Amino acid sequence: MRRSAHIDANQTEIVAALRAAGASVEPKLARIGDGVPDLLVSFRGMWYILEVKDGTKSPSRQALTDDEKRWHAKQQAPVFLVNSVEQALAVLK
């Protein structure tokens, strides 16, 4: 079931930092709904899928939704959960 996409408060900052590091970022994946992650990132010939959570919120408010859990569980490649610019940039290392 399609649920409205929610953009975490830090997503714009994370996208800007990834682009400044030289990555290409597609930030509109979450619009698909059904637990699809937030960002598709390409960097130096590799693809990365990032699920962004707001690191200023409590751990329980950063938890994956049921739709996100189902989507992540059926993938055959990693989905990186990030809650800060530093974590997002570390994924590219």
C-alpha positions as CSV (number, residue, x, y, z in Angstrom):
1,M,0.0,0.0,0.0
2,R,1.4,3.4,-1.0
3,R,2.1,5.7,1.9
4,S,3.0,9.3,1.6
5,A,6.8,10.0,1.4
6,H,8.3,11.6,4.4
7,I,11.5,13.5,4.0
8,D,13.7,13.6,7.1
9,A,14.9,17.0,8.2
10,N,18.6,16.1,7.5
11,Q,18.1,14.7,4.1
12,T,18.8,17.9,2.2
13,E,22.0,18.4,4.1
14,I,23.1,14.8,3.4
15,V,22.3,15.1,-0.3
16,A,24.3,18.3,-0.5
17,A,27.3,16.7,1.2
18,L,27.2,13.7,-1.0
19,R,27.1,15.9,-4.1
20,A,29.9,18.0,-2.8
21,A,32.0,14.8,-2.4
22,G,31.4,14.1,-6.1
23,A,28.5,11.6,-5.9
24,S,25.4,11.7,-8.1
25,V,22.3,11.5,-6.0
26,E,18.7,10.7,-6.9
27,P,16.7,11.9,-3.8
28,K,13.2,11.1,-5.0
29,L,13.0,7.4,-4.5
30,A,10.9,7.6,-1.4
31,R,8.1,9.0,-3.5
32,I,7.6,5.5,-4.8
33,G,6.4,4.5,-1.3
34,D,6.0,1.0,0.0
35,G,9.3,1.2,2.0
36,V,11.5,2.1,-0.9
37,P,14.6,3.9,0.5
38,D,15.3,7.6,0.2
39,L,18.5,7.9,-1.9
40,L,20.1,6.2,-4.9
41,V,23.7,7.3,-5.0
42,S,26.4,6.6,-7.6
43,F,30.1,7.2,-6.8
44,R,33.2,6.1,-8.5
45,G,31.5,3.4,-10.5
46,M,29.5,2.0,-7.6
47,W,25.8,2.2,-6.6
48,Y,24.6,2.8,-3.0
49,I,21.1,2.8,-1.6
50,L,20.6,4.9,1.5
51,E,17.8,5.1,3.9
52,V,18.0,8.4,5.8
53,K,16.8,8.8,9.3
54,D,16.9,12.0,11.4
55,G,19.8,11.6,13.9
56,T,18.3,14.3,16.2
57,K,15.3,12.0,17.0
58,S,15.3,9.3,19.6
59,P,16.3,5.8,18.5
60,S,12.7,4.6,18.6
61,R,11.7,7.5,16.2
62,Q,14.5,6.5,13.8
63,A,13.3,2.9,13.5
64,L,12.4,1.5,10.2
65,T,8.7,1.4,9.3
66,D,7.2,-2.0,8.6
67,D,7.2,-1.2,4.9
68,E,10.9,-0.3,5.1
69,K,11.7,-3.5,6.9
70,R,9.9,-5.6,4.3
71,W,11.6,-3.8,1.4
72,H,15.1,-4.1,2.9
73,A,14.6,-7.8,3.8
74,K,13.8,-8.8,0.2
75,Q,16.9,-7.1,-1.3
76,Q,20.0,-8.9,-2.5
77,A,22.3,-5.9,-2.0
78,P,22.9,-3.7,1.1
79,V,20.7,-0.8,2.0
80,F,22.7,1.6,4.2
81,L,20.9,3.3,7.1
82,V,22.4,6.7,7.8
83,N,21.4,9.5,10.2
84,S,24.1,12.1,9.6
85,V,26.3,13.6,6.9
86,E,29.3,11.7,8.5
87,Q,27.6,8.3,8.2
88,A,26.5,9.0,4.6
89,L,30.0,10.0,3.5
90,A,31.5,6.9,5.3
91,V,29.3,4.7,3.1
92,L,31.3,6.0,0.1
93,K,34.7,5.1,1.6
